[in-house]
Amino acid sequence: MSSYITRAVTDDGSARIIFADTTKIVADAAAIHQTSKTMTAALGRSLTAAALMGSLLKDKDNTLTFQLNGGGPAGKIVCVSDYKGNVRGYAENPQIELMPNGAGKLDVGGAVGKNGNLTIIKDMGMGEPYVGMCPLVSGEIGDDVTQYFATSEQTPTICALGVRVNQDHSVKSAGGFLLQVLPGADDAIIDQLEANIRLIPSVSAMIAEGAQAKDVIDSALRGIEYQPFDEFDIGYVCTCGRERYLNALAGLPEKDLDELAAQDGPVEACCHFCNNKYQFDIDEIRRRKAEMQ
């Protein structure tokens, strides 16, 4: 089954919710990066958050980059989403493993750390990108995204993220939602939403038990009339390609090309996001450089 996003808004326009089932995306990422159980959860939550946030972009050429750097053993985590929520990502140290935390759960916060920042970069195709940043709250990622929206975008938001990993390291379920209060929201609706969130089970548990988008949204918006307004499939999509890497290499300064030429064998480039490798002859790179000048 494909990963997908469903979006809905309350009838009175007080709130909106964006839900994503990212089980397939996280399974694909875990297979590509050979992640440990803890890092499957850390990267999976990050990919889910990036997909949800990317789906808020307005134009098909817009992209969102989600960067976590908390000083923990996971190293930096980077995910990139398009406006539809298609996403790709990597962690610097995908195979580190930690003991379960005090609650007996995968220690995502310990892996990410909290001595750093969450940085969101939105490229709107208009020159300088928008960059928002906030200090990490817990490294658990959902809390950190909630804090980002409050401080950088002044949008009251609840971000719920979850990944369940089987004993054999396969992904049982993954997903999340953004629940946002919109300007002019009725106080009674806000009170109802707060009550609902206190009672809602974990999103990964709901998905593991077979919940679909409607089930999760019904729980988050219990007692509030709403309308779903769209649903679409998303995937783990890498945009790398041989031409892109060739152009990047051709853009290197001449002294760097001389250093590459001095090495034995072809020049190899590896994509962080999908691990595809591309090989180039130095003469091919120089010909492309000449074409670009």
ZIMOKA-V525151 format. One record per backbone hydrogen bond with DSSP energy under -1.0 kcal/mol. CO is the residue of the C=O (numbers start at 1). NH is the residue of the N-H. E is the energy in kcal/mol with one decimal. If there is no record, write none. Layout:
co->CO nh->NH e->E
co->CO nh->NH e->E
//
This chain:
co->3 nh->234 e->-2.3
co->4 nh->21 e->-2.2
co->5 nh->232 e->-2.2
co->6 nh->19 e->-3.1
co->7 nh->229 e->-2.7
co->7 nh->230 e->-1.3
co->8 nh->17 e->-2.6
co->9 nh->227 e->-2.7
co->10 nh->13 e->-1.9
co->14 nh->182 e->-3.2
co->15 nh->10 e->-2.7
co->16 nh->180 e->-2.8
co->17 nh->8 e->-2.4
co->18 nh->178 e->-2.1
co->19 nh->6 e->-2.6
co->20 nh->176 e->-2.1
co->21 nh->4 e->-1.7
co->22 nh->26 e->-2.8
co->23 nh->27 e->-2.2
co->24 nh->28 e->-2.5
co->25 nh->29 e->-2.4
co->26 nh->30 e->-2.6
co->27 nh->31 e->-1.9
co->28 nh->32 e->-2.3
co->29 nh->33 e->-2.7
co->30 nh->34 e->-1.2
co->36 nh->40 e->-2.2
co->37 nh->41 e->-1.7
co->38 nh->42 e->-2.2
co->39 nh->43 e->-2.8
co->40 nh->44 e->-2.2
co->41 nh->45 e->-2.6
co->42 nh->46 e->-1.8
co->43 nh->47 e->-2.8
co->44 nh->48 e->-2.3
co->45 nh->49 e->-2.6
co->46 nh->50 e->-2.6
co->47 nh->51 e->-2.4
co->48 nh->52 e->-2.5
co->49 nh->53 e->-2.7
co->50 nh->54 e->-2.7
co->51 nh->55 e->-1.7
co->53 nh->56 e->-1.4
co->54 nh->57 e->-2.0
co->59 nh->62 e->-1.9
co->63 nh->123 e->-2.5
co->64 nh->81 e->-2.8
co->65 nh->121 e->-2.5
co->66 nh->79 e->-2.4
co->67 nh->119 e->-2.8
co->68 nh->77 e->-2.5
co->69 nh->117 e->-1.3
co->70 nh->115 e->-2.3
co->72 nh->75 e->-1.8
co->74 nh->93 e->-1.9
co->76 nh->92 e->-2.3
co->77 nh->68 e->-2.7
co->78 nh->90 e->-2.4
co->79 nh->66 e->-3.4
co->80 nh->88 e->-1.8
co->81 nh->64 e->-2.5
co->82 nh->85 e->-1.4
co->86 nh->82 e->-2.1
co->87 nh->237 e->-1.5
co->88 nh->80 e->-2.8
co->90 nh->78 e->-2.6
co->93 nh->96 e->-1.1
co->94 nh->36 e->-2.0
co->101 nh->104 e->-2.4
co->105 nh->101 e->-3.0
co->106 nh->108 e->-2.0
co->107 nh->111 e->-1.8
co->108 nh->112 e->-2.9
co->109 nh->113 e->-2.8
co->111 nh->74 e->-2.7
co->112 nh->72 e->-2.1
co->116 nh->136 e->-2.3
co->117 nh->69 e->-1.9
co->118 nh->134 e->-2.0
co->119 nh->67 e->-2.7
co->120 nh->132 e->-2.9
co->121 nh->65 e->-2.9
co->122 nh->130 e->-2.5
co->123 nh->63 e->-1.7
co->130 nh->122 e->-2.9
co->132 nh->120 e->-3.1
co->134 nh->118 e->-2.8
co->140 nh->142 e->-1.6
co->141 nh->145 e->-2.4
co->142 nh->146 e->-2.2
co->143 nh->147 e->-2.2
co->144 nh->148 e->-2.2
co->145 nh->149 e->-2.3
co->146 nh->150 e->-1.6
co->147 nh->151 e->-2.4
co->148 nh->152 e->-3.1
co->149 nh->155 e->-2.4
co->156 nh->181 e->-2.3
co->158 nh->179 e->-2.5
co->160 nh->177 e->-2.2
co->162 nh->175 e->-2.2
co->164 nh->172 e->-2.2
co->164 nh->173 e->-1.4
co->166 nh->169 e->-2.0
co->170 nh->166 e->-3.2
co->173 nh->164 e->-3.1
co->174 nh->22 e->-1.5
co->175 nh->162 e->-2.3
co->176 nh->20 e->-2.8
co->177 nh->160 e->-2.4
co->178 nh->18 e->-2.3
co->179 nh->158 e->-2.4
co->180 nh->16 e->-2.2
co->182 nh->185 e->-1.4
co->186 nh->190 e->-2.0
co->187 nh->191 e->-2.5
co->188 nh->192 e->-2.0
co->189 nh->193 e->-2.6
co->190 nh->194 e->-2.4
co->191 nh->195 e->-2.0
co->192 nh->196 e->-2.4
co->193 nh->197 e->-2.6
co->194 nh->198 e->-1.5
co->196 nh->199 e->-1.0
co->196 nh->200 e->-1.5
co->202 nh->206 e->-2.1
co->203 nh->207 e->-2.3
co->204 nh->208 e->-2.4
co->205 nh->209 e->-1.5
co->206 nh->211 e->-2.7
co->207 nh->210 e->-1.9
co->212 nh->216 e->-1.8
co->213 nh->217 e->-2.9
co->214 nh->218 e->-2.7
co->215 nh->219 e->-1.6
co->216 nh->220 e->-2.2
co->217 nh->221 e->-2.5
co->221 nh->224 e->-2.3
co->225 nh->11 e->-2.6
co->227 nh->9 e->-2.2
co->230 nh->7 e->-2.6
co->232 nh->5 e->-2.6
co->235 nh->87 e->-2.3
co->241 nh->245 e->-1.8
co->242 nh->246 e->-2.5
co->243 nh->247 e->-2.5
co->244 nh->248 e->-1.8
co->245 nh->249 e->-2.5
co->246 nh->250 e->-2.4
co->249 nh->252 e->-1.7
co->253 nh->257 e->-1.7
co->254 nh->258 e->-2.3
co->255 nh->259 e->-1.7
co->256 nh->260 e->-2.0
co->257 nh->261 e->-2.4
co->258 nh->262 e->-1.4
co->260 nh->263 e->-1.0
co->267 nh->280 e->-2.6
co->269 nh->278 e->-2.9
co->271 nh->275 e->-1.9
co->276 nh->271 e->-2.6
co->278 nh->269 e->-2.9
co->280 nh->267 e->-3.2
co->281 nh->285 e->-1.8
co->282 nh->286 e->-2.2
co->283 nh->287 e->-2.3
co->284 nh->288 e->-2.0
co->285 nh->289 e->-2.2
co->286 nh->290 e->-2.2
co->287 nh->291 e->-2.0
co->288 nh->292 e->-1.8
//
